[in-house]
Amino acid sequence: MKYLLSIVAALALAATSAQAGCGKKVASIGQLEKFDAATKSVTIKVVDSSDPKQVKTKTAKLTMTPNSRVIAKDKIDGLVGKKVSVVSEHGKIDYVIALASK
């Protein structure tokens, strides 16, 4: 009986840990260079980022999803050429925030 209970407990723990996401969010600041409406992709010229790869390459190509939110007066295509902050996870955008210009 103890053997059976330990197997059930191990399977329960394995099932719950398999559904947990990594939760790694990347915050990037830069200028939105282009938005492709067909592929819903955004290219950003990165000034600062929490991801060292983006800082090194100085660009980030991210994808909009149905859950992506744009926090600005304009829509995403109206932010091209403006300074933005983007929060993403695994290349998928969570938020695009328009920043005030100096």
C-alpha positions in Angstrom: 0.0 0.0 0.0 2.9 2.4 0.8 4.4 1.6 -2.6 1.2 2.5 -4.4 0.7 5.7 -2.4 4.3 6.8 -3.2 3.8 6.2 -6.9 0.5 8.2 -6.9 2.2 11.1 -5.0 5.2 11.1 -7.4 2.8 11.2 -10.4 0.8 14.0 -8.9 3.9 16.1 -8.3 5.2 15.4 -11.8 1.9 16.5 -13.4 1.8 19.8 -11.5 5.4 20.8 -12.2 5.0 20.0 -15.9 2.3 22.6 -16.3 4.2 25.4 -14.6 5.6 28.0 -17.0 9.0 29.5 -16.7 7.6 33.0 -16.2 10.7 34.8 -17.7 9.6 38.2 -18.7 11.9 40.5 -20.7 11.5 44.3 -20.5 13.0 46.2 -23.4 13.1 49.9 -24.2 13.8 51.4 -27.6 12.4 52.8 -30.8 9.7 50.9 -32.7 11.2 50.6 -36.1 8.5 48.7 -38.0 5.3 46.8 -37.6 4.2 44.1 -40.1 0.4 43.8 -40.0 0.5 40.6 -42.0 2.7 38.6 -39.7 1.9 40.7 -36.6 5.6 41.2 -36.0 7.3 44.2 -34.4 10.9 45.2 -34.8 12.5 47.3 -32.1 15.8 49.1 -32.0 16.8 48.3 -28.4 18.4 50.9 -26.2 18.2 48.9 -22.9 16.8 45.5 -22.1 16.8 42.9 -19.3 17.9 40.3 -21.9 21.6 40.5 -22.7 21.1 39.0 -26.2 18.9 42.0 -27.1 21.4 44.5 -25.8 24.2 42.8 -27.7 22.3 42.6 -31.1 20.6 46.0 -30.5 17.4 44.8 -32.1 14.4 42.6 -31.1 11.9 41.0 -33.4 8.8 40.1 -31.4 5.3 38.9 -32.3 1.9 40.3 -31.3 -0.7 37.8 -29.9 -4.4 38.2 -29.3 -3.6 38.8 -25.7 -1.0 41.6 -26.4 -2.0 45.0 -25.0 -1.0 48.4 -26.4 -1.0 51.1 -23.7 -1.0 54.3 -25.8 -3.4 56.7 -27.4 -2.4 55.3 -30.8 -2.7 51.8 -32.1 0.5 49.8 -32.6 1.0 51.0 -36.2 0.8 54.6 -35.0 3.8 54.0 -32.7 6.3 53.4 -35.5 9.2 55.7 -35.0 8.4 56.4 -31.4 10.0 55.3 -28.2 8.3 52.4 -26.5 8.8 49.9 -23.7 7.9 46.3 -24.4 7.3 43.5 -22.0 7.5 40.0 -23.6 7.9 36.4 -22.9 9.6 33.9 -25.3 9.3 36.4 -28.2 5.6 37.0 -27.6 4.5 40.5 -26.6 2.5 41.0 -23.4 2.5 44.8 -23.4 3.6 47.7 -25.6 3.8 51.0 -23.7 4.3 54.3 -25.4 6.9 56.4 -23.6 6.8 60.2 -23.5 9.4 62.0 -25.7 11.7 64.6 -24.3 
